[in-house]
């Protein structure tokens, strides 16, 4: 879920940067187009802020700490896998001893 949300926010951030570039390239007399893009920029900015707040509330981490949190979770997962492999070996030995 964390990586999905991260991807969504990064896509919105890229769309925001594109809209800002598009607005900067407009001519002075393109007032209606500027207003349309300004509304889009405002909407994207609000959406990004809401997503970052969601992260803080849902995952108890800041958006900036996502990569670190993902690495931490992967390390935890790998440690659990190693522990399960050890348990599987002990279960196999227990079965062998029970048969003897």
Secondary structure, DSSP 8 states (H G I E B T S, - for coil): -HHHHHHHHHHHHHHHHHHHHHHHTS-TT-HHHHHHHHHHHHHHHHHHHHHHHHHHHHHSS-GGGHHHHHHHHHHHHHHHHHHHHHHHHHHHHHHHHHH-
